[in-house]
Amino acid sequence: MERPPQAAAWLSTAARVGQFRRPARALTHQALLMYVRPMTTALDLRNRAETLARRFRALADEKRLSILELLRGGERCVCELTAALELKQSLLSFHLKTLKEAELVTDRRDGRWVYYSLAPEALEELREHLAVLEAPAHDAAGCLGSCCG
């Protein structure tokens, strides 16, 4: 396994200034561990599942889907959304609050007006999750079929 460039630089600098007593070769694996992503824990998976479930629930309404469709064109004021969707302001506010809590939209206040826009990072996360679900199970799990018989 090849060392990341950062690990090689750190090891050579540490060896040169004498920060450790063992040869640089002995710390190869320890230095690599600094650059390895931590494993996903059960709590991380649960939090991710809750976030995804909240986002999919927010998408499971015709009015909210219509709001998102209007926001595809860019940032919109609440008054524009009210007129375009022919909804009462209170009902629109409820749906916008649901979308905002699901982190599918962001808002910005300008004086007494509130402008909403899509949150591309949340939409990308949903897209990635759907792609993982679409992939064959052993590809997603990283096994080579040995566990699947």
Backbone hydrogen bonds, N-H to C=O, Kabsch-Sander energy under -0.5 kcal/mol:
donor,donor_aa,acceptor,acceptor_aa,energy
8,A,4,P,-1.9
9,A,5,P,-2.3
10,W,6,Q,-2.4
11,L,7,A,-2.6
12,S,8,A,-2.4
13,T,9,A,-2.2
14,A,10,W,-2.7
15,A,11,L,-2.4
16,R,12,S,-2.0
17,V,13,T,-2.1
18,G,14,A,-0.6
19,Q,14,A,-2.2
26,A,23,P,-1.4
27,L,23,P,-0.6
27,L,24,A,-1.0
28,T,25,R,-1.2
31,A,27,L,-2.9
32,L,28,T,-1.9
33,L,29,H,-1.7
34,M,30,Q,-0.7
34,M,31,A,-0.8
35,Y,32,L,-1.8
36,V,33,L,-0.8
45,L,41,T,-2.2
46,R,42,A,-2.4
47,N,43,L,-2.6
48,R,44,D,-2.5
49,A,45,L,-2.5
50,E,46,R,-2.5
51,T,47,N,-2.3
52,L,48,R,-2.7
53,A,49,A,-2.6
54,R,50,E,-2.4
55,R,51,T,-2.1
56,F,52,L,-2.7
57,R,53,A,-2.5
58,A,54,R,-1.8
59,L,55,R,-1.5
60,A,56,F,-0.6
60,A,57,R,-0.9
65,L,61,D,-2.3
66,S,62,E,-2.1
67,I,63,K,-2.1
68,L,64,R,-2.4
69,E,65,L,-2.2
70,L,66,S,-2.1
71,L,67,I,-2.0
72,R,68,L,-0.8
72,R,69,E,-0.7
73,G,70,L,-1.0
74,G,71,L,-1.8
76,R,116,Y,-2.7
78,V,114,V,-1.7
81,L,77,C,-2.0
82,T,78,V,-2.7
83,A,79,C,-2.0
84,A,80,E,-2.5
85,L,81,L,-2.4
86,E,82,T,-1.1
87,L,82,T,-1.2
92,L,88,K,-2.4
93,S,89,Q,-2.5
94,F,90,S,-1.9
95,H,91,L,-2.1
96,L,92,L,-2.8
97,K,93,S,-2.5
98,T,94,F,-2.1
99,L,95,H,-2.3
100,K,96,L,-2.5
101,E,97,K,-2.7
102,A,98,T,-1.6
103,E,100,K,-1.5
104,L,99,L,-2.6
105,V,99,L,-0.9
106,T,117,S,-2.7
108,R,115,Y,-2.2
110,D,113,W,-3.0
113,W,110,D,-1.8
115,Y,108,R,-3.2
116,Y,76,R,-3.2
117,S,106,T,-2.1
118,L,71,L,-0.5
119,A,104,L,-2.5
122,A,119,A,-0.8
123,L,119,A,-1.7
124,E,120,P,-2.4
125,E,121,E,-1.8
126,L,122,A,-2.0
127,R,123,L,-2.3
128,E,124,E,-2.6
129,H,125,E,-2.2
130,L,126,L,-2.4
131,A,127,R,-1.9
132,V,128,E,-2.1
133,L,129,H,-2.1
134,E,130,L,-1.6
135,A,131,A,-1.3
139,D,136,P,-0.5
140,A,136,P,-1.9
141,A,137,A,-2.3
142,G,138,H,-1.3
143,C,138,H,-1.0
148,C,145,G,-0.5
